[in-house]
Amino acid sequence: MKQARPYPQVIVTRKAARSLKAGHPWVFEGEVVRTEPAADGTPAANGGVVDVFEENGTWQGAGLISEQSKIRVRMVTRNANDRVDEAFWARRVAWAWQHRRVAMGGRALPGCEPDTNCCRVVFSEADGMPGLIVDRYENVLVTQVGTVGMELLRPTIYPLLLKTLQADGQDVSAIYERNDSPARAKEGLPQYKGWWQGEGAEVPETPRIMVVENGLKFDLDIENSQKTGFFLDQKYNRRAVRELAGGRRVLDCFCHVGPFGLNAAAGGADFVRCVDVSQTAIDLAAENARLNGLDASMGFTCANVLEYLPELARDRKRLREEGGPFDLIVLDPPAFTKSRGTVEHASKGYREINYAAMRLLPRGGYLATCSCSHFMTTELLKRAIADAAHQANVQLKQIEERQQAPDHPILWGAPETHYLDFLTFQVV
């Protein structure tokens, strides 16, 4: 017997129910048998709350429906006592912030800022707010909305974010929206960006923000930078590089605005070369080096890393000109794959860049390498690295295997939330 619930209903297949029971938060288009109106006759509305039932009448939970998406329903609760109202979202926001306070509150470096001054506050499905990303940069929240359900909930959730953080004594006063991802088209949503001017929000004069992470200053352009302005998920992995860098010559590949390179320099590296294909990123990396007084031991090159590494391996003169030889190389590439169909091609890319780095490193040198695509699983990445080592005729001595920072929590049952793998090795 179906439970008395106030929402329209989505009836799903047994396969979908098994997946939901295992903890996965999505129902796909092909798993929907039919939709039914609520008891009062109200039909399902795009972006609205629906109850999900298996065909046998078993209630599976409630979620937000996206009528134009292949992911038809994104679950938000499995508790039959929940009513998905403002109080419900207030609890979700509070729980998300509490997680950051617990998971990151005691990790700051001695004498440095608390690690919650720059962190991910909401990580979509992992925090029960599917389609919403919220990153904190000092007193500004930068948001990305990817689903129609969250688009409709912005006027509810944004004030809750400000109130929750301010009630905890956090100096947060503004929200900048980076809703300019082409992926929004899959939900029938327009692209836009700018300051949110709703309840309780201030509107700063500029989208440039000075932030501090791991004791280092970074000048961020949240309007035009990649993603929300910075890659916060690598915060503690950058510290791992800092610990390896003392007295070494470091090559930071795919450097973006320089956080790995700056951490290496701050860790006592003799010299750091930062390389990125974007001249804008290189210019910002150089400026960040100057902000931190580290520019004397750093150099910057605008180049395609995929071509640059093999060239250095072939041309010893160019290697010397670039400050080499290097005995620590950092590989932080963009996601080489964003679908299952391109995983094989991506594996080849990871194998090639790791092979090129291993050819440049001397015996006893160090390699920090990573992947930021959940389609490139840990096992696939390790296989690509092992193949590269075999091809380069070297052996790898593993130092650490790491993941994304805990402000990007991994939700068990939802493998998509585990997307970053970071490994460090000595080449022997």
Secondary structure as the mmCIF struct_conf table of DSSP 4:
data_model
#
loop_
_struct_conf.conf_type_id
_struct_conf.id
_struct_conf.beg_label_comp_id
_struct_conf.beg_label_asym_id
_struct_conf.beg_label_seq_id
_struct_conf.end_label_comp_id
_struct_conf.end_label_asym_id
_struct_conf.end_label_seq_id
BEND BEND1 PRO A 6 TYR A 7
STRN STRN1 GLN A 9 VAL A 12
HELX_RH_AL_P HELX_RH_AL_P1 ARG A 14 LYS A 21
TURN_TY1_P TURN_TY1_P1 ALA A 22 GLY A 23
STRN STRN2 TRP A 26 PHE A 28
HELX_RH_3T_P HELX_RH_3T_P1 GLU A 29 GLU A 31
STRN STRN3 VAL A 32 GLU A 36
TURN_TY1_P TURN_TY1_P2 ALA A 39 ASP A 40
BEND BEND2 GLY A 41 GLY A 41
HELX_LH_PP_P HELX_LH_PP_P1 THR A 42 ALA A 44
TURN_TY1_P TURN_TY1_P3 ASN A 46 GLY A 47
BEND BEND3 GLY A 48 GLY A 48
STRN STRN4 VAL A 49 GLU A 54
TURN_TY1_P TURN_TY1_P4 GLU A 55 ASN A 56
BEND BEND4 GLY A 57 GLY A 57
STRN STRN5 TRP A 59 ILE A 65
TURN_TY1_P TURN_TY1_P5 GLU A 67 GLN A 68
BEND BEND5 SER A 69 LYS A 70
STRN STRN6 ILE A 71 THR A 77
TURN_TY1_P TURN_TY1_P6 ALA A 80 ASN A 81
BEND BEND6 ASP A 85 ASP A 85
HELX_RH_AL_P HELX_RH_AL_P2 GLU A 86 MET A 104
TURN_TY1_P TURN_TY1_P7 GLY A 105 GLY A 106
HELX_LH_PP_P HELX_LH_PP_P2 ALA A 108 LEU A 109
TURN_TY1_P TURN_TY1_P8 PRO A 110 GLY A 111
BEND BEND7 CYS A 112 CYS A 112
TURN_TY1_P TURN_TY1_P9 ASP A 115 THR A 116
BEND BEND8 ASN A 117 ASN A 117
STRN STRN7 CYS A 118 PHE A 123
HELX_RH_3T_P HELX_RH_3T_P2 SER A 124 ASP A 127
TURN_TY1_P TURN_TY1_P10 GLY A 128 GLY A 128
TURN_TY1_P TURN_TY1_P11 PRO A 130 GLY A 131
STRN STRN8 LEU A 132 TYR A 137
TURN_TY1_P TURN_TY1_P12 GLU A 138 ASN A 139
STRN STRN9 VAL A 140 VAL A 145
BEND BEND9 THR A 147 THR A 147
HELX_RH_AL_P HELX_RH_AL_P3 VAL A 148 ALA A 167
TURN_TY1_P TURN_TY1_P13 ASP A 168 GLY A 169
STRN STRN10 ALA A 174 ASN A 179
HELX_RH_3T_P HELX_RH_3T_P3 PRO A 182 GLU A 187
TURN_TY1_P TURN_TY1_P14 GLY A 188 GLY A 188
STRN STRN11 TYR A 192 TRP A 195
BEND BEND10 GLY A 198 GLY A 198
TURN_TY1_P TURN_TY1_P15 GLU A 199 GLY A 200
STRN STRN12 GLU A 202 GLU A 202
BEND BEND11 GLU A 205 GLU A 205
BEND BEND12 PRO A 207 PRO A 207
STRN STRN13 ARG A 208 GLU A 213
TURN_TY1_P TURN_TY1_P16 ASN A 214 GLY A 215
STRN STRN14 LEU A 216 ASP A 221
TURN_TY1_P TURN_TY1_P17 ILE A 222 ASN A 224
BEND BEND13 SER A 225 GLN A 226
TURN_TY1_P TURN_TY1_P18 LYS A 227 THR A 228
BEND BEND14 GLY A 229 PHE A 230
HELX_RH_3T_P HELX_RH_3T_P4 LEU A 232 GLN A 234
HELX_RH_AL_P HELX_RH_AL_P4 LYS A 235 ALA A 245
TURN_TY1_P TURN_TY1_P19 GLY A 246 GLY A 247
STRN STRN15 ARG A 249 CYS A 253
BEND BEND15 PHE A 254 PHE A 254
TURN_TY1_P TURN_TY1_P20 HIS A 256 VAL A 257
BEND BEND16 GLY A 258 GLY A 258
HELX_RH_AL_P HELX_RH_AL_P5 PRO A 259 ALA A 266
TURN_TY1_P TURN_TY1_P21 GLY A 267 GLY A 268
BEND BEND17 ASP A 270 ASP A 270
STRN STRN16 PHE A 271 ASP A 276
BEND BEND18 VAL A 277 VAL A 277
HELX_RH_AL_P HELX_RH_AL_P6 GLN A 279 LEU A 291
TURN_TY1_P TURN_TY1_P22 ASN A 292 GLY A 293
HELX_RH_3T_P HELX_RH_3T_P5 ASP A 295 SER A 297
STRN STRN17 MET A 298 CYS A 302
HELX_RH_AL_P HELX_RH_AL_P7 VAL A 305 ARG A 314
HELX_RH_AL_P HELX_RH_AL_P8 ARG A 316 GLU A 321
TURN_TY1_P TURN_TY1_P23 GLU A 322 GLY A 323
BEND BEND19 ASP A 327 ASP A 327
STRN STRN18 LEU A 328 LEU A 331
HELX_LH_PP_P HELX_LH_PP_P3 PRO A 333 ALA A 335
BEND BEND20 PHE A 336 PHE A 336
BEND BEND21 LYS A 338 SER A 339
HELX_RH_3T_P HELX_RH_3T_P6 ARG A 340 THR A 342
HELX_RH_AL_P HELX_RH_AL_P9 VAL A 343 LEU A 360
BEND BEND22 LEU A 361 LEU A 361
HELX_LH_PP_P HELX_LH_PP_P4 PRO A 362 PRO A 362
TURN_TY1_P TURN_TY1_P24 ARG A 363 GLY A 364
STRN STRN19 TYR A 366 SER A 371
TURN_TY1_P TURN_TY1_P25 HIS A 374 PHE A 375
BEND BEND23 MET A 376 MET A 376
HELX_RH_AL_P HELX_RH_AL_P10 THR A 378 ALA A 392
TURN_TY1_P TURN_TY1_P26 ASN A 393 ASN A 393
STRN STRN20 LEU A 396 GLN A 403
BEND BEND24 GLN A 404 GLN A 404
TURN_TY1_P TURN_TY1_P27 PRO A 406 ASP A 407
BEND BEND25 HIS A 408 HIS A 408
TURN_TY1_P TURN_TY1_P28 TRP A 412 GLY A 413
HELX_RH_3T_P HELX_RH_3T_P7 PRO A 415 THR A 417
STRN STRN21 ASP A 421 VAL A 427
#
